[in-house]
């Protein structure tokens, strides 16, 4: 995050988002848990051993959002490089127009 190159900042943001996703999955983990799918054969043990499906749903949503934000940020980086011929933050801040 502290590098001057914009592409490196986008990569760091993507790694940060993936780390948060892993943390959310770890929070929803239950040792010896079964998938959160209730069937007539496992209904008795479902409520005591099933993992929580909410963190999984949140992570799936987060992955879609992270991919969209990363694609948008990379497109902006491409446009910045095409116009200014640099991706360095310090050089961009000194440019006018």
Secondary structure, DSSP 8 states (H G I E B T S, - for coil): --SSBHHHHHHHHHHHHHHHHHHHHHHT--TT-B-S---TTSHHHHHHHB--HHHHHHHHHHHHHHHHHHHHHHHHHHHHHHHHS--BHHHHHH---
